[in-house]
Amino acid sequence: MIKLITPLGMLFTSAMMVIYSAYAFLIGTIEDSWILLTGCVTAAIAGYGVAMLRPWSQHLVYVLAAGFIVKLGLSIYAGLVSGYFDMRFESINESLGSLAPSIVMATLSCICCYVVFRHFNRPKRSWKPGATRSCGDVPVSSDSA
């Protein structure tokens, strides 16, 4: 039986970073956007960091999720202003249906942020549960002198 070192939530987040990296690469090469190509490299680095449980990787996950959501919002705004949704789709339901995959990706990025935050921001224990505390574990106040 294989024992995983990385928790499943972190493996999920690492897989999402790989998907974001591929997505950023494809869209970045189509649009010839250096920002998206930089996001591709950043997502690959974040995927490695999350898989290896490196604390610095949480910040990359937050930045990538925020960048994806901002890019999605700007794309939707540009589509609304230009009349793309009115021209392309007959009803609002069709327009929302076309945005469903992007909305799912944005939701998954928020879930990844939550998983990473929960993993890296746990309270640190100074002793094991059930163990007795020694006098050295109790902080001494300055008034007891």
N, C-alpha and C positions, 0 to 999 in steps of 0.2 A: 504494500500500500504506500502511496506517495503522500508525504506530509508537506503541505505548503507552508512556506515561511511567510509569504505575503498574504494578508487577509483578503477574502474574496471581494470586498468592496473596493479595496485598493487595486486589485487586478482588473476589476470592471473599469475603474477610473483610468488605469494605464491603457486598457484597450480603447477607451474613448479618445484618449490623447493620440493614439495611432490613427484612429479614424479621422480625427480633426486634422492631423498632419497630412493624410492623403487628400482630404477635402481641400485644405488650403493649397496644397501643391497643384491639384487639378484646376481649381478656380484661379489661382495665381498665375499659372502658365497661360490660361485662356485669356485672362484680362491683362496680362503682362504687368502684374502688380508686385512690386518688390515688398510691399507691406505684407501681403498674403504669403509670399515665399519666405519672409522672415518668420511669420507665424507658423509655417510648416516646420521650420527648423526648431523653433521654440517648443512646439507641441511634441516633436520627437524627443527633445531633451527632457521635457516634463514627463513624458511617458516612461523614460528610463528612470528618472528620479523617483517617481511614484512607485514603480515596480521594485526599486531598491530601498524604498522607505526613507528617502532622504528628506529631511525637514524643509530644505530650501525649495523643493518642488511644489509645495502647497501654494506659494506665491505665484508661480508660473501658471498653475491651474486656475487661480482666481483671475489673473490677467487675461488668459486665453478665453475663459468663459465670458468675461465682461466684453472683450473685443468681439467675440462671436455675436453676442446679443446686440451690441452697438451696430455692427455691420449689418445684421439682419434688420434692425430698426431703420437704418438709413436706406436700405434697399426697398423696404416696404414704403417708406416715405417717398422715395423717388418714383416708385410705381404709382402711388396715389396722385402725386403732383402731375406726372406726365400723362395720366389717364390710361395707363397700361391695363389696369384691372377692368375699367369700363369697356375698353376696346376688345380685350381678349375673352372676357367671361360675361355670360348673360345674367348671372345672379350673384349675389353676395355669397351664397353657399358654395358656389363653384370657386370663387376667389379664395375663400377660407380653406376649402379642400386642397387647393394648390399650395397653400402655405403650411399644411399639416406636417409634412416632413421636417420643415425648418423649425416649426414650433416644438415638435418632439425633440429635435436636437438641442434646442435652447433649454427645454425642461431637463433633459439628461445632463446638460452642462451644469445646471443648478444643483442637480442631485450629486454630481461629482464634487462640486464645491463643498456640499454638506458632508459627504463621506470623508474628504480630505481634512476638513476642519475638525470633524469629530475624532479622527484618528490622531492628528498631531497636537490637538489642544486638550488632551486628557490631563487631569491633575496628577502630578508626580507624587508617588508614595515614598515616604522615607523609611517605612518599615512594612513588613509583610502583614497581611490581615491575620489576626489571631495571635500574633506575637506580643509579648509584653514589652512595654516601653521602659527604658532605663532612665535614670535621672538625667543623663546627658541629652535625651531627646526633648525634654521640656525646656522651652525658652525661659530664661531668667529675666525678670523685669528689673529695671534700673532702680526701683524703689526699695528692693529688698536688701540693699547694702548697708 
